[in-house]
């Protein structure tokens, strides 16, 4: 990460945090038992962290990912709409893939699944609600990467919906351009189980872990090159140090 990019990333983090502080209002105005037990300032900080967590993806992770990727990819954008039509034969192919995986009749193989979708690019096209790709990348050869950036601990019951979304993104992208490679993946920005490996057991049998999932270093180093993840952590640490006094001063107002 060169110095210019490092400053850009740190400015993105700083701007997001300041905007969050400027617009933050605790959800609960009065919690008499909690206040007396823990203190108003600690409760306000807890509420702020919870609020920040819900917006971390769109307000920090996505713009930072875009900034990093723009140095290495021809195109990098966030909240990208790849299209709004899909072939009915693609929909049938996707349903067959999912049915087979759920029944245990096949193992996840994303490359084979993509080819099955490519081979079924025919029939009537149907309009679908445009789904925004969190991070869209395109290299100089026209190959595309479509990332869905998720919380590191999604609900187990959501995974089937995630898989369908990834397959539909491929179908929609290929319906617009079937000449180039397309890859759709879920990215988890960090590993909540570190230093242990990410607990991926909930995804086994449904996802091709090699071609559909990136976690922590895998994701950030793919975007910015080897070592980017550790450099990014350093950026967050520097912003945290620079804004420590500003944050402490802000939460003093909740002590009275």
GIBELCOR-V774648 format. One record per backbone hydrogen bond with DSSP energy under -1.0 kcal/mol. CO is the residue of the C=O (numbers start at 1). NH is the residue of the N-H. E is the energy in kcal/mol with one decimal. If there is no record, write none. Layout:
co:nh:e
CO:NH:E
CO:NH:E
This chain:
co:nh:e
2:6:-2.6
3:7:-2.4
4:8:-1.9
5:9:-2.7
6:10:-2.4
7:11:-2.3
8:12:-2.0
9:13:-2.1
10:14:-2.5
11:15:-2.8
12:16:-2.0
13:17:-2.3
14:18:-2.5
15:19:-2.5
16:20:-2.2
17:21:-2.3
18:22:-2.5
19:23:-1.7
31:35:-3.0
32:36:-1.7
33:37:-1.8
34:38:-3.3
39:43:-2.1
40:44:-2.6
41:45:-2.2
42:46:-2.5
43:47:-2.4
44:48:-2.3
45:49:-2.6
46:50:-2.1
47:51:-2.2
48:52:-2.8
49:53:-2.4
50:54:-1.3
55:59:-2.6
56:60:-1.9
56:61:-2.6
57:62:-2.8
60:64:-2.3
61:65:-2.6
62:66:-2.5
63:67:-2.2
64:68:-2.3
65:69:-2.7
66:70:-2.1
68:71:-1.1
69:72:-1.7
69:73:-2.3
75:138:-1.9
77:136:-3.1
80:133:-3.4
84:128:-2.8
86:126:-2.8
87:91:-1.8
88:92:-2.0
89:93:-2.2
90:94:-2.7
91:95:-2.1
92:96:-2.3
93:97:-2.2
94:98:-2.5
95:99:-2.7
96:100:-2.2
97:101:-2.1
98:102:-2.7
99:103:-2.0
100:105:-2.2
109:113:-2.4
110:114:-2.7
111:115:-1.8
112:116:-2.1
113:117:-1.9
114:118:-2.6
115:119:-2.5
118:121:-1.2
120:122:-2.4
122:89:-1.2
124:88:-2.5
126:86:-2.0
133:80:-2.3
135:147:-2.8
136:77:-2.2
137:145:-2.4
138:74:-1.0
138:75:-2.1
139:142:-1.8
143:139:-2.2
144:183:-2.0
145:137:-2.5
146:185:-2.9
147:135:-1.7
148:187:-2.2
155:158:-2.0
156:159:-1.2
158:162:-1.9
159:163:-2.4
160:164:-2.1
161:165:-2.2
162:166:-2.2
163:167:-2.1
164:168:-2.8
165:169:-2.5
166:170:-1.6
167:171:-2.1
168:172:-2.8
169:173:-2.7
170:174:-2.7
171:175:-1.8
173:177:-1.6
181:144:-2.1
183:146:-3.0
185:148:-2.4
186:214:-2.2
187:150:-2.5
188:216:-2.9
191:194:-1.5
193:196:-2.0
198:200:-1.3
200:203:-2.1
203:206:-1.9
203:207:-2.6
207:209:-1.1
208:212:-2.0
212:186:-3.2
214:188:-2.9
215:218:-2.0
216:220:-2.2
217:221:-2.6
218:222:-1.1
219:223:-1.7
220:224:-2.6
221:225:-2.1
225:228:-1.9
227:231:-1.9
228:232:-2.7
229:233:-2.0
230:234:-1.7
231:235:-1.8
232:236:-2.1
233:237:-2.1
234:238:-2.4
235:239:-2.3
236:240:-2.5
237:241:-2.3
238:242:-2.6
239:243:-2.2
243:247:-2.7
244:248:-2.6
245:249:-2.5
246:250:-1.7
247:251:-1.9
251:254:-1.1
252:255:-1.9
